[in-house]
Amino acid sequence: MEITVVIVGAGPSGLATAACLTRHSIPYVILEREDCYASLWKKRTYDRCGLHLAKEFCSLPFMPHPPKTPTFLPKDAFLHYIDDYVSHFNICPRYFRSVQSALYDKVGRKWRVEAKNSIAGKVEVYVAEFLVIASGENSEGFIPDLPGLDSYRGEIVHSNHYRSGLKYQNKDVLVVGCGNSGMEIAYDLSIFEAKPYIVVRSPFHVLTKESVARGMSLLKYLPVYVVDALVIMHANFIYGDLSKFGIHRPKIGPFTQKAITGRSPVIDVGTIKKIQGGEIQIVPEISSIKKDKVVFNDGTERKFDTIVFATGYRSSANHWLKDYKYALNDEGMPKNSFPCHWKGENGLYCAGLSKRGLYGIAMDAQAIANDVEKVLSARK
């Protein structure tokens, strides 16, 4: 099949890119390995999950959230929005298509994409002038290779398979990873009367969602260092000194850190109060694992029934994109720095890999569609 644009992935990045291409009347096809769009949100998020940022920063192009929806959308409300988005732009992904390889033909100056149709059991070939990597930052769950992990006798769960703390009542559960997912899972476990412990390895910022929303709005008018100072002042007032609980603040401000490293602050959902009240225990970095015991860097050890790894994801694009160096580095992330990260060479683009959430996805999708339109118009 020959088409102008092939989009790999029907998550929010792929859907947003499809909508923007539709606005320019540019033909495309979306290839999705799962049986639905937004599969991460529909299949691999815990029950309590929702949008941590205000809705004004979480809409896809050309369709803002309705005024009556809450400022911070729960998962069900966001999925309803995605359903409406797909319907409004008449987006029809090709499901059960797992891309096996994508190569650039320098002679024909087009991309050759091979995708296995898991229903028909055959490989389909797509030829396109433009290829969009929209498989996302969160395509494969990552579990670190800890010494002795293979000897562990308890249950090992990655956060993308965690749903609720209900099954862990009265169990000792170790959460590895103190980002937003890890902190929220620890909170969820405590709500269901589990005994959660969370590994804290490095400093991080803790802010309220309201503070983050105000900060993001203020960034339109004030320098980032001023906004950082304001939200830190607010955090001090709300939480006090958290260092006595093992939580230390980075030397640079939260919005500066996000811009430089891509790491987000922890947006508190009630976890900090649980830590301060002793319902959630903080433990240091893991040294090793010995069967049913976890040994920590301070020499202490403890038995756990379950270890939940909230240790993030990895991009899988390098597995199938043979000519990935036109746009990506060896880790499957953009080789060009922001704000030029979305554009590679030879008609290769990447959407949703800027570590800027849905707001970044919307920016990428519009930039890609506008650039494709520019190339096609110049040719005419």
N, C-alpha and C positions, 0 to 999 in steps of 0.2 A: 504494500500500500504506500502510495506517495502522498505526502501531506506537507503543508507549509511549516507547521510547528508540532513537535512531539513534546508533551509534558510528562515527566515521569513522577508519579505520585499524586494522589487525590486528597491530600490533606489540605488544610487552609491555604498553604502556599500555592498548590496546584490549582485549587478552586479560584483563588484570587487572580492568578495569572490568566486562567481561562476566561474569567469575566472581563478582564481588561482587553484581552485579544478580541473578544466578542464586540466590545465597544468600537473597535477598529475594523470589524468585519474580516478578521484574519482567521482562516481555517486552522484548526488544531485538532489533536486527539490527545486524551489523557489515558495513560496506562497505569493501572492500579493493581497491585498483587493481591490485595484483600478482596472481600466480597461487598465492600461498602466504602463510601467516602468518609473522611475524618475518622479512620479506624482507631487511631490512638485515643481519641476522645471517646469513641463509642465502646471500645473493647478493653483499653488498657489504662484506664484511670480509676482511682479509688473513689468510693461512693461520695466522700466528703469534698472531692475536688471541685474547684470553681475558679473563676477568673480573679486573680489577685489585684489586677489593675482596674481602674475605673473604665466604664464602658466607652468613654470618649477616646480611649487609647487602644481599644480592642475591637474595632470594626474593620471589616474588609472593604475594599474600594467600591465606591458608588452605592453603598447601602448602610447608612448609620443605624445604630440601634434605635428602636422606637422610644419616644420620651417616657412612656409609662413603665418601661422595664427598669429593674433596680439598678443602682449605680454599679454595684459589684454583682455580676451575674453568676448564679450557681450553674453547675454543669448542665442540667436539663434545659435551662433557659438559653444557654449558649448553643446547645445542639439544636434547639428549635430555630434559632437564628441561622445556623448553618443550613438546616433543611430549607428554610425560606430563601436563602441565598442561592442554593443550587436550583431551586424551582424557578426563581425570578430570572436567572440568566440561562436557564435551560441547559445546564451542564450535564453531560451524559458520559461519565468515565467508562472505559472498557475494563471491567473487573476481571479478576483471576489472570491478569497478565503480569507475570514476573519477568522483569527485564534481565536478560542473561548477559548481553553485551551491547555496547554502543561504540562505534568506531567512526572516525572522520575519514571520508574518501577525498583525498587531496586532489585527485584527478576530476572527479565529478563535483567536488566542492559541496558535498552533502553528507549528512549523518545517516549511517545505517544502524538501525536499532533492531535487535532481535529479542523478542519477548515470548516466553513460553505460556501458552494458553493451557492452564491446568485443567480446565473442563474438557477441552477437545484433545488434550494430550499432544499438541503439536506446537512447533515454533513458528511464530508469525514475524514477518520482516516489515519494518516501517522505514521509509526513506524520507528525510526531511531536511530542509535548509537550515532550520533552527532547532536546537535542543535545549529544553529547560529542565534543570535538575531541581525537582521540587519534592524529593523524597524525605527532606527534613533533617534537622539536627538530632531528632529523637527516634531514629529508625531501628536501632539495635540497643537493647539494654546492656550496660557495661557492669561487670563484676570484677573487681581487682583480684589479682592472683596473690592472695595472702598465704604466707607460709603455713602449711598444715590444713588448709581449707578442705582439701580432698579427704581428710580424715574425719571431718565433722559429722557427728551422728545425728544431729538435730535437723530441723527443716531449714532450708535455704530458699529465700524468696527475693526476687528482684521487685522493686516498687511497681513495675508495670504489670505485675501479677497480684499485687495486694489490692484487696477490695474494701475490707472492713476489719475492725478489731474484734468483732463479735466472736470469731473462732479462737481468739487468743486469751479469753478470760482466765485470769489467775495464772497465766503463764509468764515466764521471764523472757522478754523479747529484746534483743539488741538491734538497734537501728544504726546502720552505718551510713553516714552522710548527713550533714547538718545544713543542707540547703532548704529551700521551701518545702520540697516533698518530704524530706526526712523529718523536719520539725512538725509538719502537719500530721504525718503518720504516727509519730510519737504521741501527739495530742489525741489522735483518734484511738490509739491503743489504751491510753489512760481513761478515756471516756467509757470504754468497755471493760474497765477493771482489770486490764492486763498490768504487768509490771514492766514498763518500758525503760530502757537505758539508751542513751544516744551518744555516739562517738563524736567528739569535737576535736578536730585536728588543727584548725587554723582560725585566725580571727575573722569575724564577720559582723556586719551591721544588722541590727534588729530595729524595724520601724513598724508603725501601724499602717494599715492600708490607706487610711485617710491622709496620713502624713505624706505617703508616697504620691497620692493623687494630687495633693496641693503642691508638692514639690515639682511634679512634672508640669503642672500648669504655670508655676512661677518661672520655670526655665525659659519660657517664651519671652520673659521680660527682664530677668536678672541673671547675672553671671553665675556659673555653676558653683563657684566657691561660696557665694553668698547663700545659695539655696542649701548647699551641704551644711553650712553652719546653722541654718534655721532648723532643718530637720533633726540634726544631732541634738540641738538644744531641746527640741520637743521630746526626743527619745530619752534624754537624761531626766526630764521631768516625769515621763510616764514610767520608766523602768528603773531609774536609779543606776547604781553601779552594779553591773552584772559580772564583773571580774571575779567576785568571790564565789560565783557559781560555776566558774570555768569558761565563761563567755567573754572574749576580749574583742575590742573594737579595732579595726584596721587603722593605719596611720592616715590614709587618705579618705576623703568623704565618700558617701554611698553613690552619688551620681557621677562623681569623678571616677570612682572604681568601675562603675558600669561602663562608662565610655572607654576606659583604657583596657580593661580586662574582659568585659562582657559578663562579669559576675554580678548577679543581682543581690540586693539586700534581702534578708529574711523578713518576710511580711508576716507579722505575728497574728495567729488565729486564736490565741489563748494558751499557747505552749509555754510562754515565759512564766505566766502565773503558776502553771503546773510545776515548772522547774523550781520556782521560788518556794512553793509549798511542799516540795519533796516528793511529789507524785511521779515526776520524771527525773531520773538520775543522769547526770553527765559523767562520762568516762573518757579517759585519754585514748590516744591512738592505739590500735591493735598491734601487738608484737608478733603473736603467732596464735595458732589454734591447735589444741590437742584433744582430739576426739570430741567430747561434749563440753570442753572447757575453752574459754577464750582468755589468753594472756595479754595484758596491757603493758604499755611502755613503762609504767611506774612499778612494774613487778607484781601487781595484783592479778588475780585470776578469778573467774566466775563461770558457773554453768549457766547455759541458756537453752531454752527449748527451741527457739527460732532466731535466725538472723535475717533481718530485712535489709537488703542493700538498696539504699536510695542514692546510688553512686552515679546516676546520670546515664547518658546514652552516647552512642557514637554514630556518626554518619556512615552509611553503608555504600555511598555512591562509588567509592574507589573499587568496590568489588566488581561492579558491572561496567563502569565507565572506563574503558581501556585507555582512552586519550584524555584522562582526567586533568593532566597538567596544563591543558588549555585554560582551565579555570580554577582548579583546586590544588591544595598542597597534599602532602602524603597522609595527612590525617583526615582527608575528605572535607576540609573546610576551605573557604575562599582564599586563594593565594594573594589576591589584591585586598588592601585594607579599606575599611569603610571611609568614604561612602561609594567607592568604586568597586566594591566587592562583588556585585551582582553580574558584572560583565566579564566574560572570558574572551577567548579568540575563536574565530571561525564559526560564529553563530551559536556559541555555547554560553548559556546563562545559568545562574543559580538563584533560586528564590527561597527565602526563609532560612538563610544560613548566617545571618548577621548578629545573632544572639540578642535581638531586640524585640522578640515576641511578635504579637499580632500587628503591632504598629510598624515594625520593621518589615513584616511580610507585605503589608499594604504598599509600602514605599517601593519594595523590590518589584512587585507585580506591575505597578504602573510604569516604573522605569524600563522594565523589560519590554512590555507591550509597546511603549512609545518608541523604543529603539528599533524594534522589529518593523514598526510602521515607517520609521524614518528610512531604513534600508530599502524597503520595498518601494516607497514613494520615489526615492532617488533613482531607482532603476527605471521606473516608468517615465 
